Amino acid sequence: MLQYVIRRILIVIPLLLALSVLLFLYVHAVPGDPIAGMLGPNGSPELIAQIRADRGLDRPLLEQYADWLAGLFRGDLGVSLLTGQKITPVVIARIPATVQLTLMSLFFTILIGLPAGFVAGRHRGTWIDKVLSPAALLGLSMPVFWIGTLLILVLAVNLHWLPTGGYIPFTQNPARSLQLTFMPAFALGIHLSPFLARMVRATTIELQQEQFVIQASMKGLLPRTITYRYLLRNAIVPVLVILGLQLGTLLGGQVIIEQLFNWPGIGRLLVEGAIQRDYLVVQSLILVIAAVYVIVNLGVEVLHAWLDPRVRL
Amino acid sequence: MTEPLLKVTGLTVEFLGRHGTVRAVDDVSFTIGRGEIIGLVGESASGKSTLGLALMRMVPSPGRISSGSISLEGQDLAALSEAEMRTVRGSRISLIVQDALATMNPVTTIGEQIEEVIRDHGDRSSRAERMTRAATMLREVRLPNVDQNLRRFPHELSGGMQQRVAIAEGLVLGPQVIIADEPTTALDVTVQAQILSLLREICDTRGTSIVFVTHDLATVAEICDRVMVMYAGRIVESGTVREVFRQPAHPYTKALLSGLLPLAGEPLAELDTLSGQPPRPEDWPTGCRFHPRCPLGEALDHPEICMTDDPHVDESQPHWAACHFAELQQPALTEEVAG
């Protein structure tokens, strides 16, 4: 197991290095000078050149890249082109909001998707399934921004139960913080749970045809043993894989939802960086998001092996 | 003779299909005494596995037991509610199948699997006690290194060990009847022999009866007391292994037996090779269901009675065959098997 994890990490390093090269080249190949853009009509060529020199943008590309890379290994994501501030603390400041949103979203995804999929699969073809399956399809076809807008419209604008958006750190005021997380997380939960529900339903149906589940009845086991120990316990494994993928995506920031709910997470930082053409922020942030995604997936694989003893790492 | 342990009367299993109802098992009756091993032999699709499942009341949908009774110690299993039947399964009658691995929960250890069976049949002792009971049972089926293997997962054991675990699981509650559906087919020959002798030993020491479903006559000769030959949903011949193997009265049995013994250097007589496929349940032939393939019928120039009438059977006889011309049957060339 440990050997496998080490091997996987060793594979991840060249992957991330290759990505860093691509990102770096991509960002520098994009037309338009960010400094000129920042200074606007007031930017004299001298001033632009001075700031470029100040930020090290006039150095050879290879040197800039090496510099950036060396910084990455020290945990230094570089300096914002616009403000000259270090990027690392800015990113770190955004992490709690995104993590909180991610965990709450997954909570709602599981809360909705797991029981719905399991019940539909267990009662395949009955009215329960015939209600749940189209409902899942409906959830799948609704774009997340539309779900979010609808929630704002109903819960905030019409009913005045919740504010339309915003964020308070959990440590400052837990109750208020959770209240503010509800809408964006619930919107994501509605959006993501149909994937999970369909997966769980398909798995449950498949499992019920497996000989060991049929055999469970031959052993005279109680229906609840079959439901929990034979079906649910085995259905958890693919669920975990789906959730792992979703976790990786969510931790990368939810650009649309964070924007919609004025949520100061990684996703919004990315949007802000892109709009302001602060390329170094974009470049570093995407690399961080990719790294998080890869690490989360590695974690999921390890957990997978633990849950399903047949998987040998 | 005292009341038999298991008495099956007129058992019929029907499948509701697109082309109407088909009878996979048709009006089957037999009895099993305590501690007896009875072989149920037949080709694929003869209905032997379905019969095994029917005894457990586990015929897969859309099949169902449409008539007949399954009397275990005088109690009719066919009349029990599903909840009552659950308590019978695994405790008084259990099923052991060919692919032991496929029957076990892949994410549960060997010990837990057996412990669950004990618990779900109403054992109120502690988990540790149930585990001990599982371990004792595993020792009885001679699983090596029980203490370690209890904590292993099914896929970590060898095929022979998996089958021992499956047997232990089927036996742990001391059932009166075990239905063993090709329990050794997937194993290699030496392991097969070990498992067979284990089953025989269990029968002798515990007085458990076994319905041994197989297509392998050699296995039947090895461990069974009696044998029933099944063809097209019906039992066509029944008797002690010795009688049936020495003097098969049904042409089908005879053909099966001669197929078993392609003696070196001795070419099979044309009469003894079976042509064609076994019929499917949706089109059982009329009259004697074996008549389209029957070598005896051919030799007798296709008597009309074979195509029109079901052969009459006196099931009270210790050895009987469902053939209009059973008495014309030549003694088989299979003395050696019954030997």
Interface residues (C-beta under 8 A of the other chain):
Chain A: E210 Q211 F212 I214 Q215 A216 S217 M218 K219 G220 L221 L222 T225 R229 Y230 R233 N234 V237 L307 D308 P309 R310
Chain B: M56 M58 P60 R86 T87 V88 R89 G90 S91 S94 L95 V97 D99 A102 T103 M104 N105 P106 V107 T108 E116 V117 D120 H121 F153 H155 E156 E169 G170
